[in-house]
Amino acid sequence: MAPSLTVDLQVLKFVCLLFIHQSPNQTVWCDAAETFLDGMGYKLTSKNTLRHCFSNAFHWYKVLIVLAQEHISTLIADAQKDSAEQPTEYLHLRCPLCFGGNDWQNGTRASPSMCIHLDP
């Protein structure tokens, strides 16, 4: 509702990549960032303020990444399920016998023993 710290998504992505290649240590990273900011003239009001706020932002960023990946996986699975159940209009036009439904099996026509398609 009222964020105490704003962190760029690219910084959070960088920290994720950094923690893949070294031991994750948010305290050391935040201490280094505080020292860097202090050298530029930005002084935080209390000790561990950055660590506490950054840890919270980093946690929710990772939650957001997991939820986004799960949502995308669900969308892909649903799309694959839908496409497996019903052929596209493109396929209907290319081979109505294969992708046009089961009309040839209704008993009015003999079942095909061979299907040949020549690409134009």
C-alpha positions as CSV (number, residue, x, y, z in Angstrom):
1,M,0.0,0.0,0.0
2,A,2.7,2.4,0.9
3,P,6.1,1.1,-0.3
4,S,9.1,2.2,1.7
5,L,11.6,1.3,-1.1
6,T,11.3,1.3,-4.9
7,V,13.6,-1.2,-6.6
8,D,14.1,-1.4,-10.4
9,L,13.1,-4.8,-11.8
10,Q,16.4,-4.9,-13.7
11,V,18.3,-4.6,-10.3
12,L,16.2,-7.4,-8.9
13,K,16.9,-9.5,-12.0
14,F,20.6,-8.7,-11.6
15,V,20.6,-9.8,-7.9
16,C,18.9,-13.1,-8.9
17,L,21.6,-13.8,-11.4
18,L,24.3,-12.8,-9.0
19,F,22.9,-15.1,-6.3
20,I,23.0,-18.0,-8.9
21,H,26.7,-17.5,-9.3
22,Q,27.6,-16.8,-5.7
23,S,26.2,-17.6,-2.2
24,P,23.1,-15.6,-1.7
25,N,23.8,-13.0,1.0
26,Q,21.4,-10.1,1.0
27,T,23.0,-8.5,4.1
28,V,26.4,-8.2,2.4
29,W,24.8,-7.0,-0.9
30,C,22.8,-4.3,1.0
31,D,25.8,-3.3,3.1
32,A,27.8,-2.7,-0.2
33,A,24.9,-0.8,-1.7
34,E,24.6,1.4,1.4
35,T,28.3,2.1,1.4
36,F,28.1,2.9,-2.3
37,L,25.1,5.2,-1.8
38,D,26.8,6.9,1.2
39,G,29.8,7.7,-1.0
40,M,27.5,9.4,-3.4
41,G,26.0,11.5,-0.6
42,Y,22.9,9.5,0.1
43,K,22.7,8.5,3.7
44,L,19.9,6.2,5.0
45,T,18.3,7.1,8.2
46,S,18.8,3.9,10.1
47,K,21.0,0.8,10.0
48,N,19.5,-2.2,8.2
49,T,16.7,-0.2,6.6
50,L,17.9,-1.1,3.1
51,R,18.4,-4.7,4.0
52,H,14.9,-5.1,5.5
53,C,13.2,-3.3,2.6
54,F,15.3,-4.9,-0.1
55,S,14.7,-8.4,1.3
56,N,11.0,-7.8,1.2
57,A,11.1,-6.5,-2.4
58,F,13.4,-9.3,-3.5
59,H,11.1,-11.9,-1.9
60,W,8.0,-10.6,-3.7
61,Y,9.9,-10.3,-6.9
62,K,10.8,-14.0,-6.7
63,V,7.1,-14.9,-5.9
64,L,6.0,-12.8,-8.9
65,I,8.5,-14.7,-11.2
66,V,7.2,-18.1,-9.9
67,L,3.6,-17.1,-10.4
68,A,4.2,-15.7,-13.8
69,Q,6.0,-18.9,-14.9
70,E,3.1,-21.0,-13.5
71,H,0.5,-18.8,-15.4
72,I,2.4,-19.1,-18.6
73,S,2.7,-22.9,-18.2
74,T,-1.0,-23.1,-17.6
75,L,-1.7,-21.1,-20.7
76,I,0.5,-23.3,-22.8
77,A,-1.0,-26.5,-21.4
78,D,-4.5,-25.2,-22.1
79,A,-3.5,-24.1,-25.6
80,Q,-2.0,-27.5,-26.3
81,K,-5.1,-29.3,-24.9
82,D,-7.4,-27.1,-27.0
83,S,-5.4,-27.7,-30.1
84,A,-5.3,-31.4,-29.5
85,E,-9.1,-31.5,-29.3
86,Q,-10.0,-29.5,-32.3
87,P,-8.0,-28.9,-35.5
88,T,-7.5,-25.4,-36.8
89,E,-9.3,-24.0,-39.8
90,Y,-6.0,-24.2,-41.7
91,L,-6.0,-28.0,-41.2
92,H,-9.7,-28.2,-42.1
93,L,-9.0,-26.6,-45.5
94,R,-5.9,-28.7,-46.2
95,C,-7.4,-32.1,-45.6
96,P,-11.2,-32.2,-44.8
97,L,-11.0,-36.0,-44.6
98,C,-8.4,-36.0,-41.8
99,F,-9.3,-32.8,-40.0
100,G,-13.0,-32.2,-41.1
101,G,-14.5,-34.4,-38.5
102,N,-15.8,-38.0,-38.7
103,D,-18.2,-37.6,-41.7
104,W,-16.5,-40.4,-43.6
105,Q,-17.2,-42.8,-40.7
106,N,-21.0,-42.3,-40.6
107,G,-21.7,-45.3,-42.8
108,T,-22.8,-43.5,-46.0
109,R,-19.3,-43.7,-47.5
110,A,-16.8,-46.6,-47.5
111,S,-13.9,-46.2,-45.1
112,P,-10.8,-45.0,-47.0
113,S,-8.0,-47.5,-47.3
114,M,-5.5,-44.9,-48.4
115,C,-5.3,-41.1,-48.3
116,I,-2.9,-39.2,-50.6
117,H,-2.3,-35.5,-50.4
118,L,-0.1,-33.7,-53.0
119,D,1.2,-30.3,-52.0
120,P,0.7,-27.7,-54.9
